[in-house]
Amino acid sequence: MTFQEISSQTNIKITQYIYQTGKIVGYKKIYNNMIVPLIQFKDLTRIWILPNEIKLHNIIK
């Protein structure tokens, strides 16, 4: 597996969502058939993130 450095411009865009509440709206299959959640925010931006990088504070069903 290879890693690429994220540009500083991308880091700025990602960090604005750190403290926002998002909803898990689906799942995406990535390399090695790993399934990761798709998170959507109020402005309809969607990101995927590895499950071990998420802190779930409140789960609303």
Order of alpha helices (4+ residues) and beta strands (2+ residues): alpha-beta-beta-beta
